[in-house]
Every structure is written in structure tokens, then in C-alpha cells.
Amino acid sequence: MSEQQVEEIVDRVRTQLGVLEHTLDGLGAVRGSARNEDGSIVAHIDGRGALAGLELAESVTRRDAVELGAEILAAVHEAARRAGAERARLLQDLRSALG
């Protein structure tokens, strides 16, 4: 194997390592957020799919409990979907870069 071939391999590995590091950083920063129609409920999901925050306006205390629960779940599910979509995009970019 020539020195040039070795250098090309090393360059390729460095590039792939950079892509992997970028992806790992991106995965650590993945967040998904969603709010209900009137903005009184905001859910935040982290990159692992865990609920990272839930903001409830004071006005939600006057709502029916079943309706409120459904609105909270809808916001949480949408936030999780958004976080999952971002995670999937990052992983697809990684797959494409690594060929």
C-alpha cells in the first residue's frame, strides 16, 4: 500500500469521525416542542423521548379534566413526533455521509 493510499484512508476516516461527532452532538441537542391551539399547553420532549418540560397556563385550571388530559397528551405526542423526526433526520444524514 502506497503512502498516498494510506493518507486517503486516514482522510476518509477523519471525515467519517467528524460526521459521527457532529451527529452525536446533534442527537444530544434534539428537542421537540408542541403547543395546543390556544398556546395554553406547551410540551417539551428531549432526544431520548422523555418529557423534558410541560408548561400549563393558569387558564387550564378552568377546563374539564378529561379535556385537559387529552390536550396535554396531544401536545406531548406531537412534541415526541417532532423530536423523533429530528432524530431520524440526523441518523439518515449519518447513514448518507458514511455511505
N, C-alpha and C positions, 0 to 999 in steps of 0.2 A: 504494500500500500504506500502510495507516494505521500509526501508531506502535504501537498495540495489537497489530496483526498481526505487526509486526517483533519486539516483545517476546515474543510467543507462540512465534515461530520460534526466537529466541535461547534461551528457556527450554527448549524441546524439545531443541535441540542440546546445551545444557549437561547436561540429564538423560541424553541418549544418551552423551555423553562420559563422564559419571560411571559409567554402566553398563559402558562399554568399559574404562575404567581398572580398575574392580572385577574384570572378567573377566580382564584381563591379569595383575593381581596374583594372582588365583586360579589361573590357569594356571601361573604361576611357582612356586606353592606346592604344586602337585599332587604327590602321592606315593601309591604303592601298596605295601602290605606284605602278606606272607603267610608262614605257617609251616606246617611239616608237622604231622602228628598229635601227635607227642610233643614238639614245640617245639624240637627239636634243630637245625632248619634254619629260618632266617628270611631272606627275600629282600626287598630294598627297591628299588623302581623309581622313577625321577624322572618328571617331567611330559613329558619327551621320549621316554620309553620305554626309557631306558638303565638298566642295573643300577647302582644307587647304593650298594648295600651287600649283603653276604652274610655272615650270622653262622652259624657252624658250632660246635656244642658238641663238646667233646673226644670224647664218646661215638661220634660218627660215624666216627671212625678205625677202629673195630672192624667196620664194616659192609662188605659186599660192594661193590666199586667200581661195578658196574653198577647195583645197587640204589640206592646213594648218588647216583649221577649222575641216575637217574630221579627221585629225591625232590627233588634240587636243582632240576632242570628243572620239575617240577610246582609247586614253590614260586615259582620265577621267573615261570612262566606265569600263575599266579594273581595274583601281585603286579602284573604287567603288565596283566592284565584289569581289576583294581581301579583302577589309575591311569587306564587308558583310559576306564573308565566314569565316573570323576570328571571327566575332561577333556570327555567328551561331554556330561555334565550341565551343565557350565559354559557350553559353547558353545550348548546348547539354550536355556539361560536367557538368553543374549545374544540369540539369534535372537528369542525371545519378547518381550524387552524392546524390541528395535528394530522389532518388528512388521513 
